[in-house]
Amino acid sequence: MYTYNFEKLEIWQLSKNLTVMIYNASKDFRDSEKFGITNQLRRAFVSIPTNIAEGVNKITEKERSRYLQIAYGSSMEVISLLLISYELNYISSEDLKKYCSIVNEISNKINA
């Protein structure tokens, strides 16, 4: 199978893997949250690798930068949603630390 340029990027791999982790973790959220925080959390997480993938293939630096800005904004949204999920007892403090640590690594790489 063909490997796309973005798939070779460590930042894309890291954000994609974290997205899969969150999809699996959010399966245990309350059913009443299916269209609430679960959906919002998943959408915010999936936005990070998809915007990285799309931005990498843009022609101009300005276009690439815009998609990375969107990915960074999504990473901040993710942190907010993780904190809320923790306060609602949907994730443990250990998971919160683990996920936030990875999101911080991703956001630092986006800004680098």
N, CA, C and O atoms as CSV, one atom per row, in Angstrom:
chain,resi,resn,atom,element,x,y,z
A,1,MET,N,N,0.840,-1.189,0.000
A,1,MET,CA,C,0.000,0.000,0.000
A,1,MET,C,C,0.885,1.252,0.000
A,1,MET,O,O,1.937,1.283,0.639
A,2,TYR,N,N,0.448,2.257,-0.713
A,2,TYR,CA,C,1.182,3.512,-0.833
A,2,TYR,C,C,1.213,4.240,0.511
A,2,TYR,O,O,0.217,4.263,1.234
A,3,THR,N,N,2.356,4.829,0.840
A,3,THR,CA,C,2.491,5.633,2.055
A,3,THR,C,C,2.525,7.100,1.656
A,3,THR,O,O,3.371,7.519,0.867
A,4,TYR,N,N,1.608,7.869,2.201
A,4,TYR,CA,C,1.544,9.300,1.920
A,4,TYR,C,C,2.591,10.041,2.747
A,4,TYR,O,O,3.014,9.563,3.800
A,5,ASN,N,N,3.002,11.196,2.268
A,5,ASN,CA,C,4.028,11.986,2.962
A,5,ASN,C,C,3.660,12.269,4.412
A,5,ASN,O,O,4.506,12.150,5.298
A,6,PHE,N,N,2.428,12.636,4.660
A,6,PHE,CA,C,2.034,12.983,6.023
A,6,PHE,C,C,2.136,11.790,6.970
A,6,PHE,O,O,2.355,11.973,8.168
A,7,GLU,N,N,1.981,10.578,6.453
A,7,GLU,CA,C,2.059,9.382,7.301
A,7,GLU,C,C,3.455,9.164,7.865
A,7,GLU,O,O,3.623,8.462,8.862
A,8,LYS,N,N,4.442,9.756,7.238
A,8,LYS,CA,C,5.822,9.623,7.682
A,8,LYS,C,C,6.162,10.597,8.807
A,8,LYS,O,O,7.193,10.457,9.466
A,9,LEU,N,N,5.307,11.569,9.020
A,9,LEU,CA,C,5.569,12.593,10.031
A,9,LEU,C,C,5.289,12.059,11.431
A,9,LEU,O,O,4.228,11.492,11.696
A,10,GLU,N,N,6.252,12.248,12.312
A,10,GLU,CA,C,6.094,11.810,13.708
A,10,GLU,C,C,4.886,12.485,14.360
A,10,GLU,O,O,4.147,11.844,15.108
A,11,ILE,N,N,4.684,13.755,14.086
A,11,ILE,CA,C,3.570,14.492,14.694
A,11,ILE,C,C,2.220,13.928,14.231
A,11,ILE,O,O,1.275,13.851,15.016
A,12,TRP,N,N,2.134,13.537,12.967
A,12,TRP,CA,C,0.889,12.947,12.483
A,12,TRP,C,C,0.667,11.587,13.135
A,12,TRP,O,O,-0.442,11.286,13.579
A,13,GLN,N,N,1.706,10.768,13.197
A,13,GLN,CA,C,1.597,9.445,13.810
A,13,GLN,C,C,1.180,9.548,15.278
A,13,GLN,O,O,0.320,8.801,15.743
A,14,LEU,N,N,1.796,10.477,15.993
A,14,LEU,CA,C,1.488,10.683,17.403
A,14,LEU,C,C,0.037,11.117,17.593
A,14,LEU,O,O,-0.663,10.591,18.458
A,15,SER,N,N,-0.408,12.070,16.790
A,15,SER,CA,C,-1.783,12.565,16.935
A,15,SER,C,C,-2.804,11.529,16.470
A,15,SER,O,O,-3.891,11.441,17.041
A,16,LYS,N,N,-2.478,10.756,15.457
A,16,LYS,CA,C,-3.375,9.694,15.000
A,16,LYS,C,C,-3.509,8.610,16.068
A,16,LYS,O,O,-4.613,8.143,16.350
A,17,ASN,N,N,-2.390,8.213,16.656
A,17,ASN,CA,C,-2.423,7.185,17.696
A,17,ASN,C,C,-3.212,7.648,18.923
A,17,ASN,O,O,-3.955,6.871,19.522
A,18,LEU,N,N,-3.046,8.909,19.286
A,18,LEU,CA,C,-3.800,9.439,20.421
A,18,LEU,C,C,-5.289,9.491,20.100
A,18,LEU,O,O,-6.117,9.237,20.975
A,19,THR,N,N,-5.633,9.808,18.882
A,19,THR,CA,C,-7.037,9.831,18.469
A,19,THR,C,C,-7.661,8.450,18.620
A,19,THR,O,O,-8.782,8.322,19.111
A,20,VAL,N,N,-6.942,7.428,18.203
A,20,VAL,CA,C,-7.441,6.056,18.350
A,20,VAL,C,C,-7.603,5.706,19.831
A,20,VAL,O,O,-8.580,5.065,20.217
A,21,MET,N,N,-6.641,6.130,20.662
A,21,MET,CA,C,-6.737,5.874,22.102
A,21,MET,C,C,-7.994,6.517,22.685
A,21,MET,O,O,-8.694,5.905,23.492
A,22,ILE,N,N,-8.276,7.752,22.274
A,22,ILE,CA,C,-9.444,8.466,22.810
A,22,ILE,C,C,-10.737,7.849,22.317
A,22,ILE,O,O,-11.707,7.760,23.070
A,23,TYR,N,N,-10.765,7.426,21.072
A,23,TYR,CA,C,-11.968,6.740,20.578
A,23,TYR,C,C,-12.259,5.511,21.430
A,23,TYR,O,O,-13.407,5.260,21.795
A,24,ASN,N,N,-11.227,4.754,21.741
A,24,ASN,CA,C,-11.407,3.558,22.563
A,24,ASN,C,C,-11.807,3.907,23.993
A,24,ASN,O,O,-12.678,3.256,24.570
A,25,ALA,N,N,-11.176,4.930,24.565
A,25,ALA,CA,C,-11.486,5.329,25.939
A,25,ALA,C,C,-12.900,5.891,26.054
A,25,ALA,O,O,-13.583,5.656,27.050
A,26,SER,N,N,-13.338,6.629,25.043
A,26,SER,CA,C,-14.649,7.276,25.126
A,26,SER,C,C,-15.806,6.300,24.911
A,26,SER,O,O,-16.966,6.669,25.091
A,27,LYS,N,N,-15.503,5.068,24.529
A,27,LYS,CA,C,-16.554,4.048,24.428
A,27,LYS,C,C,-17.216,3.806,25.783
A,27,LYS,O,O,-18.372,3.391,25.862
A,28,ASP,N,N,-16.455,4.074,26.849
A,28,ASP,CA,C,-16.951,3.837,28.200
A,28,ASP,C,C,-17.692,5.035,28.791
A,28,ASP,O,O,-18.189,4.956,29.914
A,29,PHE,N,N,-17.773,6.136,28.057
A,29,PHE,CA,C,-18.520,7.297,28.544
A,29,PHE,C,C,-20.007,6.943,28.584
A,29,PHE,O,O,-20.457,6.024,27.900
A,30,ARG,N,N,-20.738,7.662,29.369
A,30,ARG,CA,C,-22.184,7.417,29.495
A,30,ARG,C,C,-22.881,7.518,28.140
A,30,ARG,O,O,-22.509,8.331,27.294
A,31,ASP,N,N,-23.888,6.683,27.955
A,31,ASP,CA,C,-24.664,6.731,26.716
A,31,ASP,C,C,-25.323,8.090,26.516
A,31,ASP,O,O,-25.502,8.537,25.383
A,32,SER,N,N,-25.680,8.736,27.602
A,32,SER,CA,C,-26.325,10.046,27.503
A,32,SER,C,C,-25.382,11.106,26.936
A,32,SER,O,O,-25.827,12.177,26.524
A,33,GLU,N,N,-24.083,10.810,26.915
A,33,GLU,CA,C,-23.094,11.747,26.379
A,33,GLU,C,C,-22.751,11.475,24.923
A,33,GLU,O,O,-21.877,12.134,24.359
A,34,LYS,N,N,-23.424,10.515,24.313
A,34,LYS,CA,C,-23.119,10.130,22.935
A,34,LYS,C,C,-23.082,11.333,21.989
A,34,LYS,O,O,-22.205,11.425,21.130
A,35,PHE,N,N,-24.025,12.240,22.149
A,35,PHE,CA,C,-24.086,13.413,21.272
A,35,PHE,C,C,-23.570,14.665,21.970
A,35,PHE,O,O,-23.704,15.770,21.445
A,36,GLY,N,N,-22.985,14.497,23.143
A,36,GLY,CA,C,-22.436,15.614,23.898
A,36,GLY,C,C,-20.926,15.595,23.870
A,36,GLY,O,O,-20.297,15.735,22.821
A,37,ILE,N,N,-20.362,15.417,25.049
A,37,ILE,CA,C,-18.913,15.512,25.182
A,37,ILE,C,C,-18.177,14.415,24.411
A,37,ILE,O,O,-17.076,14.653,23.915
A,38,THR,N,N,-18.757,13.226,24.300
A,38,THR,CA,C,-18.109,12.146,23.552
A,38,THR,C,C,-17.898,12.563,22.100
A,38,THR,O,O,-16.799,12.431,21.562
A,39,ASN,N,N,-18.938,13.057,21.482
A,39,ASN,CA,C,-18.861,13.495,20.092
A,39,ASN,C,C,-17.892,14.663,19.931
A,39,ASN,O,O,-17.071,14.672,19.014
A,40,GLN,N,N,-17.989,15.637,20.816
A,40,GLN,CA,C,-17.131,16.821,20.724
A,40,GLN,C,C,-15.662,16.451,20.928
A,40,GLN,O,O,-14.785,16.954,20.225
A,41,LEU,N,N,-15.402,15.572,21.891
A,41,LEU,CA,C,-14.037,15.137,22.164
A,41,LEU,C,C,-13.450,14.399,20.967
A,41,LEU,O,O,-12.314,14.651,20.566
A,42,ARG,N,N,-14.222,13.502,20.411
A,42,ARG,CA,C,-13.743,12.750,19.246
A,42,ARG,C,C,-13.496,13.667,18.056
A,42,ARG,O,O,-12.485,13.531,17.366
A,43,ARG,N,N,-14.399,14.588,17.815
A,43,ARG,CA,C,-14.230,15.505,16.684
A,43,ARG,C,C,-13.003,16.388,16.847
A,43,ARG,O,O,-12.280,16.639,15.883
A,44,ALA,N,N,-12.768,16.862,18.072
A,44,ALA,CA,C,-11.600,17.703,18.329
A,44,ALA,C,C,-10.307,16.909,18.137
A,44,ALA,O,O,-9.342,17.399,17.550
A,45,PHE,N,N,-10.308,15.676,18.643
A,45,PHE,CA,C,-9.115,14.844,18.492
A,45,PHE,C,C,-8.832,14.525,17.038
A,45,PHE,O,O,-7.691,14.642,16.589
A,46,VAL,N,N,-9.846,14.126,16.301
A,46,VAL,CA,C,-9.632,13.734,14.899
A,46,VAL,C,C,-9.243,14.938,14.043
A,46,VAL,O,O,-8.629,14.776,12.988
A,47,SER,N,N,-9.590,16.127,14.483
A,47,SER,CA,C,-9.234,17.343,13.753
A,47,SER,C,C,-7.725,17.573,13.717
A,47,SER,O,O,-7.208,18.159,12.766
A,48,ILE,N,N,-7.026,17.122,14.736
A,48,ILE,CA,C,-5.580,17.373,14.795
A,48,ILE,C,C,-4.838,16.649,13.665
A,48,ILE,O,O,-4.186,17.309,12.856
A,49,PRO,N,N,-4.915,15.305,13.583
A,49,PRO,CA,C,-4.167,14.652,12.494
A,49,PRO,C,C,-4.695,14.985,11.106
A,49,PRO,O,O,-3.922,15.025,10.149
A,50,THR,N,N,-6.009,15.228,10.979
A,50,THR,CA,C,-6.526,15.517,9.644
A,50,THR,C,C,-6.062,16.881,9.144
A,50,THR,O,O,-5.775,17.037,7.957
A,51,ASN,N,N,-5.985,17.866,10.031
A,51,ASN,CA,C,-5.486,19.176,9.603
A,51,ASN,C,C,-3.991,19.153,9.342
A,51,ASN,O,O,-3.509,19.866,8.461
A,52,ILE,N,N,-3.249,18.351,10.087
A,52,ILE,CA,C,-1.823,18.192,9.808
A,52,ILE,C,C,-1.646,17.572,8.425
A,52,ILE,O,O,-0.848,18.050,7.620
A,53,ALA,N,N,-2.396,16.506,8.157
A,53,ALA,CA,C,-2.298,15.821,6.862
A,53,ALA,C,C,-2.656,16.755,5.712
A,53,ALA,O,O,-1.981,16.781,4.683
A,54,GLU,N,N,-3.724,17.516,5.899
A,54,GLU,CA,C,-4.142,18.416,4.828
A,54,GLU,C,C,-3.149,19.564,4.638
A,54,GLU,O,O,-2.848,19.948,3.508
A,55,GLY,N,N,-2.647,20.105,5.738
A,55,GLY,CA,C,-1.732,21.236,5.656
A,55,GLY,C,C,-0.390,20.912,5.036
A,55,GLY,O,O,0.193,21.737,4.332
A,56,VAL,N,N,0.098,19.717,5.296
A,56,VAL,CA,C,1.404,19.305,4.768
A,56,VAL,C,C,1.435,19.371,3.248
A,56,VAL,O,O,2.486,19.630,2.662
A,57,ASN,N,N,0.323,19.145,2.619
A,57,ASN,CA,C,0.277,19.082,1.164
A,57,ASN,C,C,-0.128,20.390,0.489
A,57,ASN,O,O,-0.366,20.418,-0.718
A,58,LYS,N,N,-0.207,21.453,1.250
A,58,LYS,CA,C,-0.519,22.754,0.654
A,58,LYS,C,C,0.723,23.347,-0.003
A,58,LYS,O,O,1.848,23.076,0.417
A,59,ILE,N,N,0.512,24.137,-1.013
A,59,ILE,CA,C,1.611,24.659,-1.819
A,59,ILE,C,C,2.361,25.785,-1.109
A,59,ILE,O,O,3.592,25.792,-1.086
A,60,THR,N,N,1.633,26.726,-0.537
A,60,THR,CA,C,2.300,27.877,0.068
A,60,THR,C,C,2.482,27.687,1.575
A,60,THR,O,O,1.744,26.948,2.226
A,61,GLU,N,N,3.475,28.371,2.093
A,61,GLU,CA,C,3.750,28.341,3.526
A,61,GLU,C,C,2.562,28.924,4.307
A,61,GLU,O,O,2.239,28.456,5.399
A,62,LYS,N,N,1.923,29.940,3.739
A,62,LYS,CA,C,0.777,30.558,4.398
A,62,LYS,C,C,-0.361,29.547,4.564
A,62,LYS,O,O,-0.989,29.478,5.620
A,63,GLU,N,N,-0.616,28.776,3.526
A,63,GLU,CA,C,-1.665,27.748,3.599
A,63,GLU,C,C,-1.300,26.662,4.609
A,63,GLU,O,O,-2.135,26.252,5.415
A,64,ARG,N,N,-0.048,26.198,4.561
A,64,ARG,CA,C,0.398,25.166,5.515
A,64,ARG,C,C,0.261,25.664,6.938
A,64,ARG,O,O,-0.201,24.943,7.823
A,65,SER,N,N,0.666,26.897,7.146
A,65,SER,CA,C,0.614,27.495,8.479
A,65,SER,C,C,-0.822,27.573,8.997
A,65,SER,O,O,-1.071,27.339,10.179
A,66,ARG,N,N,-1.743,27.894,8.133
A,66,ARG,CA,C,-3.162,28.007,8.537
A,66,ARG,C,C,-3.688,26.668,9.049
A,66,ARG,O,O,-4.382,26.634,10.064
A,67,TYR,N,N,-3.378,25.584,8.379
A,67,TYR,CA,C,-3.849,24.269,8.819
A,67,TYR,C,C,-3.188,23.844,10.128
A,67,TYR,O,O,-3.815,23.188,10.961
A,68,LEU,N,N,-1.930,24.216,10.306
A,68,LEU,CA,C,-1.268,23.909,11.575
A,68,LEU,C,C,-1.858,24.735,12.709
A,68,LEU,O,O,-1.931,24.268,13.846
A,69,GLN,N,N,-2.282,25.971,12.402
A,69,GLN,CA,C,-2.955,26.792,13.414
A,69,GLN,C,C,-4.269,26.137,13.842
A,69,GLN,O,O,-4.606,26.128,15.026
A,70,ILE,N,N,-4.996,25.598,12.889
A,70,ILE,CA,C,-6.254,24.914,13.197
A,70,ILE,C,C,-5.976,23.678,14.049
A,70,ILE,O,O,-6.696,23.421,15.014
A,71,ALA,N,N,-4.940,22.909,13.705
A,71,ALA,CA,C,-4.574,21.725,14.488
A,71,ALA,C,C,-4.187,22.125,15.910
A,71,ALA,O,O,-4.541,21.438,16.869
A,72,TYR,N,N,-3.465,23.232,16.046
A,72,TYR,CA,C,-3.089,23.717,17.378
A,72,TYR,C,C,-4.336,24.125,18.171
A,72,TYR,O,O,-4.464,23.785,19.347
A,73,GLY,N,N,-5.238,24.843,17.536
A,73,GLY,CA,C,-6.481,25.227,18.200
A,73,GLY,C,C,-7.265,24.011,18.661
A,73,GLY,O,O,-7.840,24.013,19.750
A,74,SER,N,N,-7.290,22.980,17.839
A,74,SER,CA,C,-7.971,21.737,18.213
A,74,SER,C,C,-7.291,21.078,19.402
A,74,SER,O,O,-7.958,20.479,20.245
A,75,SER,N,N,-5.972,21.184,19.475
A,75,SER,CA,C,-5.265,20.589,20.617
A,75,SER,C,C,-5.624,21.307,21.917
A,75,SER,O,O,-5.701,20.674,22.969
A,76,MET,N,N,-5.841,22.610,21.856
A,76,MET,CA,C,-6.263,23.344,23.050
A,76,MET,C,C,-7.711,22.986,23.416
A,76,MET,O,O,-8.047,22.885,24.596
A,77,GLU,N,N,-8.549,22.798,22.422
A,77,GLU,CA,C,-9.925,22.348,22.659
A,77,GLU,C,C,-9.913,20.978,23.329
A,77,GLU,O,O,-10.698,20.721,24.242
A,78,VAL,N,N,-9.032,20.113,22.878
A,78,VAL,CA,C,-8.906,18.773,23.435
A,78,VAL,C,C,-8.541,18.837,24.917
A,78,VAL,O,O,-9.118,18.113,25.729
A,79,ILE,N,N,-7.591,19.696,25.271
A,79,ILE,CA,C,-7.190,19.813,26.680
A,79,ILE,C,C,-8.384,20.250,27.521
A,79,ILE,O,O,-8.619,19.706,28.600
A,80,SER,N,N,-9.130,21.219,27.035
A,80,SER,CA,C,-10.316,21.677,27.753
A,80,SER,C,C,-11.322,20.546,27.938
A,80,SER,O,O,-11.871,20.367,29.025
A,81,LEU,N,N,-11.559,19.788,26.879
A,81,LEU,CA,C,-12.511,18.676,26.948
A,81,LEU,C,C,-12.012,17.551,27.851
A,81,LEU,O,O,-12.812,16.894,28.517
A,82,LEU,N,N,-10.706,17.323,27.879
A,82,LEU,CA,C,-10.147,16.321,28.780
A,82,LEU,C,C,-10.334,16.732,30.232
A,82,LEU,O,O,-10.672,15.904,31.078
A,83,LEU,N,N,-10.115,18.007,30.521
A,83,LEU,CA,C,-10.313,18.496,31.888
A,83,LEU,C,C,-11.773,18.345,32.322
A,83,LEU,O,O,-12.056,17.951,33.453
A,84,ILE,N,N,-12.680,18.659,31.425
A,84,ILE,CA,C,-14.107,18.500,31.723
A,84,ILE,C,C,-14.440,17.023,31.909
A,84,ILE,O,O,-15.180,16.664,32.825
A,85,SER,N,N,-13.903,16.177,31.056
A,85,SER,CA,C,-14.142,14.731,31.165
A,85,SER,C,C,-13.637,14.193,32.498
A,85,SER,O,O,-14.265,13.329,33.110
A,86,TYR,N,N,-12.510,14.709,32.935
A,86,TYR,CA,C,-11.969,14.293,34.229
A,86,TYR,C,C,-12.902,14.736,35.364
A,86,TYR,O,O,-13.203,13.959,36.269
A,87,GLU,N,N,-13.346,15.972,35.304
A,87,GLU,CA,C,-14.222,16.483,36.368
A,87,GLU,C,C,-15.561,15.756,36.413
A,87,GLU,O,O,-16.201,15.687,37.462
A,88,LEU,N,N,-15.980,15.216,35.278
A,88,LEU,CA,C,-17.215,14.426,35.232
A,88,LEU,C,C,-16.968,12.951,35.561
A,88,LEU,O,O,-17.876,12.123,35.489
A,89,ASN,N,N,-15.716,12.641,35.923
A,89,ASN,CA,C,-15.315,11.264,36.265
A,89,ASN,C,C,-15.432,10.300,35.091
A,89,ASN,O,O,-15.696,9.113,35.283
A,90,TYR,N,N,-15.235,10.806,33.874
A,90,TYR,CA,C,-15.248,9.944,32.700
A,90,TYR,C,C,-13.861,9.362,32.438
A,90,TYR,O,O,-13.729,8.292,31.844
A,91,ILE,N,N,-12.828,10.081,32.889
A,91,ILE,CA,C,-11.460,9.574,32.773
A,91,ILE,C,C,-10.770,9.730,34.124
A,91,ILE,O,O,-11.137,10.591,34.923
A,92,SER,N,N,-9.779,8.899,34.366
A,92,SER,CA,C,-9.035,8.938,35.632
A,92,SER,C,C,-7.972,10.039,35.586
A,92,SER,O,O,-7.663,10.577,34.523
A,93,SER,N,N,-7.427,10.359,36.745
A,93,SER,CA,C,-6.359,11.363,36.793
A,93,SER,C,C,-5.125,10.866,36.040
A,93,SER,O,O,-4.409,11.656,35.424
A,94,GLU,N,N,-4.879,9.549,36.091
A,94,GLU,CA,C,-3.746,8.979,35.355
A,94,GLU,C,C,-3.944,9.148,33.843
A,94,GLU,O,O,-3.018,9.523,33.125
A,95,ASP,N,N,-5.159,8.868,33.375
A,95,ASP,CA,C,-5.447,9.048,31.952
A,95,ASP,C,C,-5.362,10.517,31.555
A,95,ASP,O,O,-4.841,10.850,30.491
A,96,LEU,N,N,-5.873,11.389,32.409
A,96,LEU,CA,C,-5.799,12.827,32.132
A,96,LEU,C,C,-4.347,13.246,31.948
A,96,LEU,O,O,-4.018,13.937,30.983
A,97,LYS,N,N,-3.485,12.840,32.853
A,97,LYS,CA,C,-2.064,13.192,32.766
A,97,LYS,C,C,-1.440,12.618,31.494
A,97,LYS,O,O,-0.698,13.302,30.789
A,98,LYS,N,N,-1.751,11.356,31.212
A,98,LYS,CA,C,-1.183,10.696,30.032
A,98,LYS,C,C,-1.623,11.405,28.753
A,98,LYS,O,O,-0.790,11.734,27.908
A,99,TYR,N,N,-2.923,11.640,28.607
A,99,TYR,CA,C,-3.439,12.273,27.393
A,99,TYR,C,C,-2.930,13.706,27.255
A,99,TYR,O,O,-2.523,14.122,26.170
A,100,CYS,N,N,-2.952,14.466,28.364
A,100,CYS,CA,C,-2.496,15.863,28.294
A,100,CYS,C,C,-1.012,15.944,27.971
A,100,CYS,O,O,-0.581,16.854,27.264
A,101,SER,N,N,-0.238,15.016,28.474
A,101,SER,CA,C,1.191,14.989,28.169
A,101,SER,C,C,1.418,14.800,26.668
A,101,SER,O,O,2.261,15.470,26.071
A,102,ILE,N,N,0.669,13.893,26.072
A,102,ILE,CA,C,0.808,13.652,24.630
A,102,ILE,C,C,0.312,14.858,23.833
A,102,ILE,O,O,0.933,15.252,22.846
A,103,VAL,N,N,-0.809,15.442,24.263
A,103,VAL,CA,C,-1.326,16.634,23.575
A,103,VAL,C,C,-0.321,17.777,23.681
A,103,VAL,O,O,-0.115,18.508,22.711
A,104,ASN,N,N,0.304,17.941,24.841
A,104,ASN,CA,C,1.327,18.982,24.983
A,104,ASN,C,C,2.495,18.747,24.043
A,104,ASN,O,O,3.016,19.689,23.446
A,105,GLU,N,N,2.908,17.496,23.909
A,105,GLU,CA,C,3.987,17.163,22.983
A,105,GLU,C,C,3.593,17.510,21.551
A,105,GLU,O,O,4.384,18.076,20.796
A,106,ILE,N,N,2.367,17.165,21.190
A,106,ILE,CA,C,1.872,17.469,19.847
A,106,ILE,C,C,1.820,18.978,19.613
A,106,ILE,O,O,2.290,19.464,18.585
A,107,SER,N,N,1.253,19.717,20.562
A,107,SER,CA,C,1.125,21.166,20.383
A,107,SER,C,C,2.496,21.846,20.323
A,107,SER,O,O,2.675,22.818,19.590
A,108,ASN,N,N,3.466,21.333,21.097
A,108,ASN,CA,C,4.824,21.885,21.010
A,108,ASN,C,C,5.440,21.631,19.645
A,108,ASN,O,O,6.129,22.494,19.100
A,109,LYS,N,N,5.193,20.446,19.090
A,109,LYS,CA,C,5.724,20.118,17.757
A,109,LYS,C,C,5.050,20.961,16.686
A,109,LYS,O,O,5.689,21.359,15.712
A,110,ILE,N,N,3.775,21.231,16.858
A,110,ILE,CA,C,3.066,22.089,15.894
A,110,ILE,C,C,3.709,23.478,15.888
A,110,ILE,O,O,3.906,24.068,14.825
A,111,ASN,N,N,4.032,23.993,17.060
A,111,ASN,CA,C,4.600,25.345,17.168
A,111,ASN,C,C,6.066,25.413,16.790
A,111,ASN,O,O,6.603,26.505,16.600
A,112,ALA,N,N,6.727,24.266,16.677
A,112,ALA,CA,C,8.179,24.260,16.394
A,112,ALA,C,C,8.465,24.567,14.932
A,112,ALA,O,O,9.626,24.602,14.524
